[in-house]
Amino acid sequence: SLAVLQALEDGLKKADADPSVKAVMICGENGKFSAGADIRGFSSPKRQGVALGPIVALIESIEKPVVAAIEGVALGGGLEVALGCHYRIAHVKARMGLPEVTIGLLPGAEGTQRLPRLIGVPAALDMITTGKHIPATEALKLGLVDEIVEENTTEAAIRLANKV
């Protein structure tokens, strides 16, 4: 939602400007990272406010480490947010993908550029063109995530942030 995007942008800017903040962790709520945008919002005649692409670019540009703590799913725009992060930790049961392509929509927040840079063109093309969801174990093998955990992902992400 636009409210979530605005809150994410505000939080990132505040953390970046605060010298006492050494790293940023992005996580979801209730065991879910993000299933992406609500497709019903795409039919709105005029969308006001922030857009996902510039927020993902902001995440990527922050000089402090930004870690995604992925639980549940990181799909569509949710995966694009994770791709903007400098590090990604996923729960072993998490799944990632770009399912919007199955209804004729291309990832709109530069996921089609960031994903091949991270995992290589062949694997990225497969994910981008099929929309399949991959499990965390496959994401680790591909280099999409840096670590998978069976425990609390936010605690693991904080440990990684402190380490880097």
C-alpha positions in Angstrom: 0.0 0.0 0.0 1.0 3.6 -0.4 1.1 3.9 3.4 3.6 1.1 3.7 5.8 2.6 1.0 5.7 6.0 2.7 6.6 4.5 6.0 9.4 2.5 4.5 10.8 5.6 2.8 10.5 7.8 5.9 12.1 5.1 8.1 15.0 4.6 5.7 15.7 8.4 5.4 15.5 8.8 9.2 17.9 5.8 9.8 20.3 7.1 7.2 20.5 10.5 8.7 20.9 9.3 12.3 24.5 8.8 13.2 23.6 6.5 16.1 22.1 4.0 13.6 24.8 1.6 12.3 22.7 -0.7 10.2 19.1 -1.1 9.0 17.0 -4.3 9.0 13.8 -4.6 6.9 11.4 -7.3 7.9 7.7 -8.1 7.5 5.1 -8.7 10.1 3.5 -11.9 11.4 5.9 -14.2 9.6 5.6 -12.7 6.2 8.2 -10.4 4.5 6.0 -9.1 1.6 3.8 -10.6 -1.1 4.2 -7.4 -3.1 1.7 -4.9 -4.3 -2.1 -5.3 -4.2 -2.9 -5.7 -7.9 -6.3 -4.0 -7.3 -4.4 -0.7 -6.8 -3.0 -0.9 -10.4 -6.4 0.0 -11.8 -6.6 3.3 -9.9 -6.9 6.2 -12.3 -4.1 8.2 -10.6 -1.8 6.8 -8.0 -0.4 9.6 -5.7 2.6 9.4 -3.5 5.7 7.3 -3.4 6.6 4.6 -5.9 8.5 1.3 -5.2 11.3 1.8 -7.7 12.8 5.0 -6.0 12.4 3.3 -2.6 14.4 0.3 -3.7 17.0 2.6 -5.2 17.1 4.4 -1.8 17.7 1.2 0.0 20.5 0.3 -2.3 22.1 3.7 -2.0 22.3 3.9 1.8 25.9 3.5 3.0 24.9 1.7 6.2 24.3 -2.0 5.8 20.7 -2.9 5.0 19.6 -6.5 5.7 16.4 -8.1 4.6 15.0 -10.6 7.1 12.7 -12.8 4.8 10.1 -14.9 6.4 7.1 -16.4 4.6 7.3 -14.9 1.1 9.2 -12.2 -0.8 7.2 -12.0 -4.0 6.9 -9.4 -6.7 7.7 -6.0 -5.2 8.6 -7.7 -1.9 11.4 -9.5 -3.7 12.4 -6.3 -5.3 12.7 -4.6 -1.9 14.9 -7.5 -0.8 17.0 -7.2 -3.9 17.7 -3.6 -3.0 19.1 -4.7 0.4 22.8 -5.2 0.8 22.3 -8.6 2.5 19.4 -11.1 2.7 18.7 -13.7 5.3 15.7 -16.1 4.8 13.9 -18.5 7.0 14.3 -22.0 5.6 10.6 -22.2 4.8 10.6 -18.8 2.9 9.8 -18.6 -0.8 10.8 -16.0 -3.4 9.6 -15.1 -6.9 8.2 -12.6 -9.4 4.7 -14.0 -9.9 3.3 -10.9 -11.6 4.7 -12.1 -14.9 2.1 -14.9 -14.9 -0.6 -12.2 -15.5 1.4 -10.2 -18.0 3.1 -7.7 -15.7 6.8 -7.1 -15.6 8.6 -6.3 -12.3 8.4 -2.6 -12.1 11.1 -1.7 -9.5 14.2 -2.8 -11.4 13.9 -6.4 -10.3 14.7 -7.4 -13.9 18.0 -5.6 -13.5 19.0 -6.5 -10.0 18.1 -10.2 -10.1 20.5 -11.0 -13.0 23.3 -9.0 -11.4 22.9 -11.1 -8.2 22.2 -14.6 -9.5 23.3 -14.5 -13.1 21.3 -14.2 -16.3 20.2 -17.9 -16.9 18.7 -18.3 -13.4 17.2 -14.8 -13.4 15.6 -15.3 -16.8 14.0 -18.5 -15.6 12.6 -16.7 -12.5 11.5 -13.6 -14.5 9.8 -15.5 -17.3 8.1 -18.3 -15.4 7.1 -16.5 -12.2 7.9 -19.6 -10.2 8.5 -19.4 -6.5 11.8 -20.8 -5.3 12.4 -22.1 -1.8 15.0 -20.6 0.4 17.4 -23.5 -0.1 17.4 -22.9 -3.8 17.7 -19.2 -3.3 20.9 -19.8 -1.2 22.4 -22.0 -3.9 21.7 -19.3 -6.5 23.2 -16.6 -4.3 19.8 -14.8 -3.9 20.1 -15.0 -0.2 23.3 -14.9 1.9 22.1 -17.2 4.7 19.1 -19.4 5.6 18.1 -20.0 9.2 15.6 -22.2 11.0 15.4 -19.7 13.9 14.1 -16.1 14.2 15.2 -14.3 11.0 15.1 -10.9 12.6 17.6 -11.9 15.3 19.8 -13.5 12.6 19.6 -10.4 10.5 20.6 -8.2 13.5 23.6 -10.6 14.2 24.7 -10.2 10.5 24.2 -6.4 10.6 26.4 -6.2 13.7 29.0 -8.4 12.1 29.2 -6.4 8.9 
